[in-house]
Amino acid sequence: FQQRLSIDGNVGVANNPSRVSNLVGEMSVEYKVTADGKLRLRAFTQSNDYTNLTTIAPYTQGIGIFYREDFDTFNELVRNYNNKLVFFNKRKNQATDAEPED
């Protein structure tokens, strides 16, 4: 996976006699879609051991995609965002100009 896959987790034993299984744990798996790691996929499962939902749903699972951008100042973030908008608008205009008209 060229150092793009990350697996993190822990497992423990709960001291709760009312649970069917006393085994609790959390795990997350993250995959960097792009080489720079800005676009990522993440799946996780986590224990609801300390909530009122434990009798209904002892675990919460999820999956998502997210984008991460590093910046030093807010102005740098806005400038990078505007540059990307200009780039995508130019590409969109080039694509519509290249289409034949009827």
C-alpha positions as CSV (number, residue, x, y, z in Angstrom):
1,F,0.0,0.0,0.0
2,Q,3.1,2.3,-0.2
3,Q,2.6,3.6,3.4
4,R,-0.9,4.8,2.6
5,L,-2.8,2.5,5.0
6,S,-3.1,3.1,8.7
7,I,-4.8,0.9,11.2
8,D,-5.3,2.0,14.8
9,G,-7.1,0.3,17.6
10,N,-7.3,-1.1,21.1
11,V,-9.2,-3.9,22.9
12,G,-10.2,-4.2,26.5
13,V,-12.5,-6.0,28.9
14,A,-15.5,-4.2,30.4
15,N,-16.6,-5.0,34.0
16,N,-20.3,-5.1,33.1
17,P,-22.2,-8.3,33.9
18,S,-25.3,-7.3,32.0
19,R,-23.5,-7.2,28.6
20,V,-23.6,-10.3,26.4
21,S,-19.8,-9.9,25.7
22,N,-17.4,-8.0,28.0
23,L,-15.0,-7.5,25.1
24,V,-14.9,-3.9,24.1
25,G,-12.7,-2.1,21.7
26,E,-12.2,0.6,19.1
27,M,-10.6,0.5,15.7
28,S,-10.1,2.9,12.8
29,V,-8.7,2.2,9.3
30,E,-7.5,5.2,7.2
31,Y,-6.4,5.1,3.6
32,K,-4.6,8.0,1.9
33,V,-6.3,8.2,-1.6
34,T,-3.7,10.7,-2.8
35,A,0.0,10.4,-2.3
36,D,0.2,13.7,-0.4
37,G,-2.5,12.4,2.0
38,K,-4.9,15.3,1.5
39,L,-7.8,13.1,0.4
40,R,-8.5,10.2,2.7
41,L,-11.0,7.4,3.4
42,R,-11.7,6.4,6.9
43,A,-13.8,3.6,8.5
44,F,-14.2,3.1,12.3
45,T,-15.9,1.2,15.0
46,Q,-16.0,2.5,18.6
47,S,-17.5,1.3,21.8
48,N,-20.5,3.0,23.4
49,D,-19.6,1.7,26.8
50,Y,-20.2,4.9,28.7
51,T,-23.5,6.0,27.2
52,N,-27.2,5.2,27.8
53,L,-27.3,3.4,24.4
54,T,-25.2,0.4,25.4
55,T,-28.3,-1.8,25.8
56,I,-29.5,-0.8,22.3
57,A,-26.3,-0.3,20.4
58,P,-23.0,-1.2,22.1
59,Y,-21.0,0.0,19.1
60,T,-21.0,2.9,16.6
61,Q,-19.6,2.3,13.1
62,G,-19.0,4.8,10.4
63,I,-17.2,5.4,7.1
64,G,-16.3,8.7,5.5
65,I,-14.2,10.6,3.0
66,F,-12.4,13.8,4.0
67,Y,-10.0,16.4,2.6
68,R,-7.3,17.9,4.6
69,E,-5.4,21.2,3.9
70,D,-2.6,22.6,5.9
71,F,-2.1,26.4,6.2
72,D,-0.4,28.9,8.4
73,T,-2.8,31.8,8.1
74,F,-6.4,32.1,7.2
75,N,-5.4,34.3,4.2
76,E,-3.3,31.5,2.9
77,L,-6.2,29.2,3.1
78,V,-8.5,31.6,1.2
79,R,-5.8,32.3,-1.4
80,N,-5.3,28.6,-2.1
81,Y,-9.0,28.0,-2.3
82,N,-9.5,30.9,-4.8
83,N,-6.6,29.6,-6.9
84,K,-8.2,26.1,-7.1
85,L,-11.6,27.7,-8.0
86,V,-10.0,29.6,-10.9
87,F,-8.2,26.5,-12.1
88,F,-11.5,24.4,-12.1
89,N,-13.4,27.2,-13.8
90,K,-10.8,27.4,-16.6
91,R,-11.0,23.7,-17.1
92,K,-14.8,23.8,-17.2
93,N,-14.7,26.7,-19.8
94,Q,-12.1,24.8,-21.9
95,A,-14.3,21.7,-21.9
96,T,-17.5,23.6,-22.9
97,D,-15.5,25.5,-25.7
98,A,-14.3,22.2,-27.1
99,E,-17.8,20.7,-27.4
100,P,-19.2,21.0,-30.9
101,E,-22.3,23.1,-31.3
102,D,-25.4,21.7,-33.1
